[in-house]
């Protein structure tokens, strides 16, 4: 059983790449249409100089290219910034034995794809960052180099340039791709994660369970687990007993935003507990700060979707939008963008072959917020493949919990490969919650989830603001190939809406994570 721990997190460690002066036999695989394929023998190798430093070539508003590179057809290591061949001793990268490392395909307007697995650049124990401290990562652009070879670029993982892949063509022209149509380097453990120096203690989790989970929640979790046949008896008591035995690394992972934690305790409902606890704490934060009194809160809480006329004076301009963002997040300032709000175009072209985002899925197990603005003209119609959204499916109903519980059972290969659960991504889950699946697909009426419907701009409105909790089932519509869905997203490091914070955060006297 693979157990994730705080010692593994790629953002905190560079141990997943092994560097040697010899050309490695093991190469970094590439995700193609949702599957990881072995790299071709002719594929370029990731390389760098034995002595390193940041590139002199600037990118974005406050960043620089990294100094790593790809090998050319002759096997020479060339800098990604097109400054020439790497001089001196050259090191080649391969996946470390304890990790799976691969190039993850990123569809248009999908940043971050899997934030907990995205791998920043590390050299000799130091994270490569911008002068402002923003971490850098690797992006790979297919078919743009000489003879159709992929190019290596720099993706900024934090700050105002977050999500932009910067690269240089063989002719020296600097280009960028915003929010998709490239690969990013990701990593995950292939065995037991290394131990960390310190971690959470059981009390950090158990006081939250006692404070926020109701007797009805505990009974619901128990019923789902017992009905699934993965455990018998006093399920909740057994789960708590198991949680008390977890080490610091495992507890850190449980009390984190990591979308899925592979562990034997999932048989007792660990994933369900994490989901229910995250939802109850989100509700409690809103009540604690009075945001449940906002006139739009009942709609948001029940439907998980809000649509507003951005130019309506009653909304209150940027300040009104900011107040909406506070209401949906339950936060006064943490993760809330400063004024004036900055927007950038994020357009999506309908492809001949549907990308992974066309499958109905949840982004994560905990409430999160995505934000779009649709402007008319050009507008968005069914031909542009609009967002499909299942209202009410953001709440942890019994039907949804049955679906997630089956998804989380060992070996949980589908959940490990793609922690943003797909509605039909796991046959056992689709069977265990057939009513939930049919309701989302529109074949059955169920309180737990409305049929996924296209989110189209408000009629007669120039700019429509859309806020969606994408822990609900949603997808990218099919549309007509070649048509472009025009939208605006908030600029900067915001995960496509509001920054993903720890779902178990709380401001009382208890120590925070």
C-alpha positions in Angstrom: 0.0 0.0 0.0 1.4 3.4 -1.0 1.1 5.9 1.8 1.6 9.6 1.1 3.3 11.6 3.7 4.5 15.1 4.3 8.0 14.0 3.4 7.0 13.3 -0.1 5.3 16.5 -1.3 7.1 17.5 -4.5 6.8 21.2 -3.6 8.9 20.5 -0.5 11.5 18.1 -2.0 13.7 17.5 -5.0 14.3 13.8 -4.3 12.2 12.5 -7.2 14.9 13.2 -9.9 18.1 11.3 -10.0 21.0 13.1 -11.8 24.0 11.2 -13.4 26.7 12.0 -15.9 25.8 8.8 -17.7 22.9 8.7 -20.1 20.1 7.0 -18.1 18.2 4.0 -19.2 15.1 5.0 -17.3 13.4 8.0 -19.0 10.6 10.3 -18.0 7.2 9.1 -19.4 4.6 11.2 -21.1 0.9 11.3 -20.5 -1.1 10.9 -23.7 -4.9 10.9 -23.7 -4.9 10.2 -19.9 -2.4 7.3 -20.0 1.3 7.5 -19.2 3.4 6.1 -22.0 7.1 5.3 -21.9 9.3 7.9 -23.6 10.6 7.0 -27.0 14.3 6.3 -27.3 14.6 9.3 -29.6 12.9 11.6 -27.1 15.0 14.4 -25.7 16.5 13.9 -22.2 16.2 16.4 -19.4 19.6 17.8 -18.7 21.6 20.6 -16.9 25.1 21.7 -16.2 26.9 20.4 -13.2 27.3 24.0 -12.1 24.1 26.0 -12.4 22.5 29.4 -12.0 19.5 31.2 -13.3 19.2 32.1 -16.9 19.7 35.8 -17.8 16.6 35.7 -20.0 13.6 37.3 -18.2 10.1 36.2 -18.5 6.7 37.5 -17.3 6.5 40.4 -14.9 9.2 39.3 -12.4 10.7 35.9 -13.4 13.6 34.3 -15.2 14.0 31.1 -17.3 15.6 28.2 -15.5 19.0 27.0 -16.8 18.0 23.4 -17.6 17.6 22.0 -21.1 16.8 19.2 -23.4 19.2 17.2 -25.5 19.3 17.7 -29.3 19.3 14.9 -31.9 23.1 14.6 -31.5 22.7 14.2 -27.7 24.1 17.6 -26.8 22.4 19.4 -23.9 21.0 22.8 -24.9 19.6 25.5 -22.7 15.8 25.9 -22.8 16.3 29.7 -23.2 18.0 29.1 -26.6 21.3 30.6 -25.3 23.2 27.6 -26.6 24.9 24.4 -25.6 25.4 23.7 -21.9 29.1 24.1 -21.2 31.3 21.9 -18.9 30.0 18.7 -17.3 26.5 17.7 -18.1 24.0 15.8 -15.8 21.1 13.9 -17.1 17.8 13.3 -15.2 15.9 10.1 -14.6 13.1 9.2 -12.2 14.4 8.2 -8.7 13.5 4.7 -7.7 11.0 5.9 -5.0 9.0 8.1 -7.4 6.9 8.0 -10.5 7.8 11.0 -12.6 6.0 12.0 -15.8 5.0 14.8 -18.1 1.3 15.6 -17.4 -0.8 16.8 -20.2 -2.6 20.1 -19.4 -5.7 21.0 -21.3 -6.6 24.6 -22.1 -7.5 26.7 -19.1 -6.7 24.0 -16.6 -4.3 25.4 -14.0 -3.3 23.9 -11.7 -3.9 20.3 -13.1 -2.8 18.5 -9.9 -1.2 21.1 -7.6 0.0 18.6 -5.0 1.9 16.6 -7.6 3.4 19.4 -9.7 7.2 19.3 -9.3 9.2 22.5 -8.8 12.8 22.8 -9.8 15.4 21.8 -7.2 19.2 21.9 -7.6 21.5 20.5 -4.9 18.9 21.0 -2.2 17.8 24.4 -3.2 14.5 25.3 -4.8 14.8 27.4 -7.9 12.7 30.6 -7.4 12.3 34.0 -9.0 13.8 37.0 -7.3 10.5 37.5 -5.6 10.6 34.0 -4.2 8.1 32.4 -6.6 8.9 28.7 -7.4 9.6 27.6 -11.0 8.6 24.4 -12.7 9.1 22.7 -16.1 6.7 22.8 -19.0 7.0 20.9 -22.3 5.6 22.0 -25.6 5.0 19.3 -28.2 6.0 19.6 -31.8 7.4 23.1 -31.8 11.1 22.4 -31.9 13.4 21.4 -34.8 12.0 18.4 -36.7 8.9 18.5 -34.5 10.8 17.7 -31.3 9.3 19.0 -28.0 10.7 22.2 -26.5 11.4 22.7 -22.8 10.0 25.8 -21.1 9.6 27.4 -17.7 6.3 27.5 -15.9 5.9 29.9 -12.9 4.1 28.1 -10.1 3.4 31.1 -7.8 2.8 34.8 -8.0 1.4 37.0 -10.8 2.9 34.9 -13.6 1.4 31.6 -12.2 0.3 29.1 -14.8 2.1 30.6 -17.8 4.5 28.4 -19.8 7.3 30.5 -21.2 9.5 29.0 -24.0 11.9 30.1 -26.7 11.6 28.8 -30.3 14.7 27.6 -32.2 14.8 30.9 -34.0 15.1 32.7 -30.6 11.5 34.0 -30.5 10.1 34.2 -26.9 6.5 32.8 -26.6 4.1 31.9 -23.9 1.1 29.6 -23.4 -1.4 30.7 -20.7 -3.1 28.0 -18.7 -2.7 24.9 -20.9 -1.8 23.2 -24.1 1.5 22.0 -22.7 2.8 19.4 -20.3 4.1 19.9 -16.7 6.5 17.7 -14.8 4.7 15.8 -12.0 5.8 13.2 -9.4 4.2 10.8 -7.0 5.5 8.1 -4.7 6.0 4.6 -6.1 6.6 3.1 -2.6 6.4 4.1 1.0 7.0 7.8 1.4 10.1 8.9 3.4 9.6 10.0 6.9 9.4 13.6 7.9 11.1 15.3 10.8 7.8 16.4 12.5 4.1 16.3 11.8 0.7 16.6 13.2 -0.5 14.8 16.3 -3.9 12.9 16.7 -5.3 15.8 18.7 -5.0 18.1 15.7 -7.5 16.0 13.9 -9.7 14.7 16.7 -10.7 18.1 18.2 -11.9 19.1 14.7 -13.9 15.8 14.4 -15.5 16.4 17.9 -16.2 20.1 17.2 -17.6 20.0 13.6 -19.0 16.5 12.8 -22.5 15.9 14.1 -24.1 12.7 15.3 -25.9 12.6 12.0 -22.6 12.9 10.1 -21.1 10.0 12.0 -24.2 7.8 11.4 -24.2 8.7 7.7 -20.5 7.7 7.4 -21.2 4.5 9.3 -24.2 3.6 7.1 -22.3 4.2 3.8 -19.4 2.0 5.0 -21.5 -0.8 6.3 -23.7 -0.8 3.2 -20.6 -1.1 1.1 -19.4 -4.1 3.1 -15.9 -2.7 3.7 -16.3 -2.8 7.5 -18.6 -4.0 10.2 -19.6 -3.0 13.7 -19.0 0.4 15.2 -17.3 1.8 12.1 -16.8 5.4 13.4 -15.2 4.2 16.6 -12.8 1.9 14.6 -11.9 4.8 12.3 -11.1 7.1 15.2 -9.0 4.4 16.8 -7.1 4.0 13.6 -6.6 7.8 13.3 -5.1 7.9 16.8 -2.4 5.5 15.6 -1.3 7.5 12.6 2.2 9.0 12.5 2.9 12.7 12.0 3.5 12.4 8.3 0.2 10.6 7.7 -1.8 13.0 9.8 -0.3 15.9 8.0 -1.5 14.4 4.7 -5.0 13.7 6.1 -5.2 17.3 7.3 -4.1 18.8 4.0 -5.6 19.8 0.7 -4.2 16.6 -1.0 -7.1 15.3 -3.0 -6.7 11.7 -2.2 -4.8 9.9 0.6 -4.2 6.2 -0.2 -4.5 4.3 3.1 -6.1 1.2 4.6 -8.3 3.4 6.7 -10.3 4.3 3.6 -12.1 0.9 4.2 -13.4 2.5 7.3 -14.4 5.8 5.6 -11.3 8.0 5.9 -12.0 9.7 2.6 -15.6 10.3 3.6 -14.5 11.7 7.0 -12.1 14.1 5.2 -14.9 15.2 2.8 -17.5 15.7 5.5 -15.2 17.5 7.8 -14.0 19.9 5.1 -17.6 20.7 4.2 -18.7 21.2 7.8 -15.7 23.5 8.6 -16.4 25.6 5.4 -20.0 26.1 6.6 -18.7 26.9 10.1 -16.3 29.5 8.8 -19.1 31.3 6.9 -21.3 31.3 10.0 -18.5 32.4 12.3 -17.8 35.5 10.1 -21.5 36.3 9.4 -21.3 35.5 5.7 -24.3 33.2 6.0 -26.3 36.5 6.3 -25.3 37.5 2.8 -28.5 37.5 0.5 -26.8 35.2 -2.0 -25.5 32.7 0.6 -28.6 30.4 0.6 -28.3 30.0 -3.2 -24.6 29.4 -3.0 -24.9 26.9 -0.2 -27.6 24.9 -1.9 -26.7 25.1 -5.6 -22.9 25.7 -5.5 -23.3 28.2 -8.4 -23.8 31.9 -8.6 -24.3 34.1 -11.7 -24.3 37.9 -11.6 -24.4 40.8 -14.0 -20.9 42.2 -13.5 -22.1 45.7 -14.7 -25.2 45.9 -12.5 -24.8 48.9 -10.2 -26.5 46.9 -7.4 -23.5 44.4 -7.4 -21.2 47.3 -6.4 -18.3 46.9 -8.9 -15.0 45.4 -7.7 -16.0 45.8 -4.1 -19.2 43.9 -4.6 -17.3 41.1 -6.3 -14.8 41.0 -3.5 -17.6 40.7 -1.0 -19.0 37.8 -3.0 -15.6 36.1 -2.9 -15.5 36.6 0.9 -18.9 35.0 1.2 -18.2 32.0 -0.9 -14.8 31.4 0.8 -15.7 32.3 4.3 -12.5 34.4 4.5 -12.1 38.1 5.2 -8.6 38.5 3.6 -6.7 35.2 3.2 -6.8 34.2 -0.4 -9.0 37.2 -1.3 -7.7 39.2 -4.3 -6.8 42.9 -3.7 -8.5 45.7 -5.5 -8.6 46.6 -8.3 -9.4 43.1 -9.6 -7.2 42.1 -12.6 -8.6 39.9 -15.4 -6.9 38.0 -18.2 -8.3 36.3 -21.3 -8.4 32.5 -21.0 -9.9 31.2 -24.3 -10.6 27.5 -25.0 -10.8 26.1 -28.5 -13.1 23.1 -29.0 -10.9 20.2 -30.2 -11.8 17.4 -32.6 -10.9 14.9 -29.9 -12.5 15.7 -26.5 -9.9 16.4 -23.8 -10.0 14.9 -20.2 -12.0 18.0 -19.1 -14.9 16.9 -21.1 -15.5 14.0 -18.6 -17.8 14.9 -15.7 -15.6 15.2 -12.6 -14.9 16.9 -9.3 -11.8 19.0 -8.9 -11.3 17.9 -5.3 -13.1 16.5 -2.2 -13.4 19.9 -0.4 -15.2 23.2 -1.3 -13.2 25.3 -3.8 -14.2 28.3 -5.9 -13.6 28.8 -9.7 -14.4 32.2 -11.3 -15.2 33.1 -14.9 -16.4 36.2 -16.7 -18.2 35.7 -20.0 -18.5 38.8 -22.2 -21.1 39.4 -25.0 -19.9 39.9 -27.6 -18.5 37.4 -28.5 -20.7 35.5 -26.0 -20.8 31.7 -25.3 -23.3 29.3 -26.8 -23.6 25.5 -26.9 -21.3 25.6 -30.0 -18.4 26.9 -27.9 -18.5 24.0 -25.5 -19.7 25.8 -22.3 -19.1 24.7 -18.7 -21.5 21.9 -17.7 -22.4 22.0 -14.0 -24.4 19.7 -11.7 -26.0 21.9 -9.1 -26.3 20.5 -5.6 -23.6 17.8 -6.3 -21.1 19.9 -4.3 -22.8 18.7 -1.0 -21.8 15.4 0.6 -25.1 13.6 0.2 -25.4 9.9 1.0 -25.4 9.1 -2.8 -22.2 11.1 -3.4 -20.5 9.5 -0.4 -21.3 6.0 -1.7 -19.7 7.0 -5.0 -16.6 8.4 -3.4 -16.3 5.6 -0.9 -16.2 2.9 -3.6 -13.7 5.1 -5.6 -11.4 5.2 -2.5 -11.1 1.4 -2.0 -7.8 -0.4 -2.5 -6.0 -0.6 -4.8 -7.6 2.7 -5.7 -5.7 2.8 -8.9 -8.1 5.2 -10.6 -8.0 7.6 -7.6 -4.2 7.5 -7.5 -3.8 8.1 -11.2 -6.3 11.0 -11.3 -7.3 12.3 -7.8 -10.0 14.5 -9.5 -12.6 11.7 -9.5 -14.3 11.2 -12.8 -18.1 10.4 -12.7 -17.5 7.2 -14.6 -13.7 6.9 -14.0 -14.1 3.9 -11.6 -16.5 1.1 -12.6 -17.0 0.1 -8.9 -18.0 3.6 -7.9 -20.4 4.0 -10.8 -22.0 0.7 -9.8 -22.1 1.5 -6.1 -23.9 4.8 -6.7 -25.7 4.2 -9.9 -28.5 6.5 -8.9 -26.1 9.4 -8.3 -24.4 8.8 -11.7 -27.7 8.7 -13.5 -28.9 11.9 -11.8 -25.8 13.8 -12.8 -26.2 12.5 -16.4 -29.9 13.6 -16.4 -31.5 10.1 -16.5 -32.9 10.3 -12.9 -34.3 13.0 -10.6 -32.4 13.0 -7.3 -32.1 15.6 -4.6 -28.4 14.8 -4.2 -27.5 16.2 -7.7 -29.2 18.0 -10.5 -28.5 17.0 -14.1 -25.4 18.7 -15.4 -26.5 21.7 -17.5 -24.7 24.2 -19.6 -23.7 27.4 -17.9 -24.6 30.1 -20.4 -24.3 33.9 -20.0 -27.3 35.7 -18.6 -29.5 36.9 -21.4 -29.1 40.6 -22.4 -26.1 41.0 -20.1 -22.8 42.3 -21.4 -20.6 40.6 -18.8 -21.7 37.6 -16.8 -19.8 36.7 -13.6 -19.9 33.0 -12.7 -18.7 31.6 -9.4 -18.8 27.8 -9.1 -17.8 25.3 -6.3 -16.0 22.8 -8.5 -16.1 20.1 -5.8 -19.4 19.6 -7.7 -19.6 17.4 -10.8 -18.7 19.5 -13.9 -17.2 19.2 -17.3 -16.3 21.1 -20.4 -19.0 20.9 -23.1 -18.3 19.3 -26.4 -19.2 22.1 -28.8 -18.2 22.4 -32.5 -14.5 21.8 -33.3 -12.7 25.0 -34.0 -15.1 27.2 -32.1 -13.6 29.3 -29.3 -15.1 29.8 -25.9 -14.0 33.3 -24.8 -13.8 34.0 -21.1 -11.9 36.1 -18.6 -10.2 34.7 -15.4 -8.6 36.5 -12.5 -4.9 37.1 -13.2 -2.1 35.7 -10.9 -1.7 32.9 -8.4 -5.3 32.0 -7.7 -5.9 28.4 -8.9 -8.5 29.6 -11.4 -10.6 31.4 -8.9 -9.7 31.6 -5.2 -6.4 30.2 -3.9 -6.8 26.7 -2.6 -6.3 26.9 1.2 -6.1 24.2 3.8 -9.7 23.0 4.1 -9.2 22.4 7.8 -8.0 25.8 8.8 -9.6 27.5 11.8 -8.8 30.7 13.7 -9.4 29.7 17.3 -6.7 29.1 19.9 -5.9 25.6 18.5 -2.6 25.5 16.7 -3.0 25.9 12.9 -1.6 23.5 10.3 
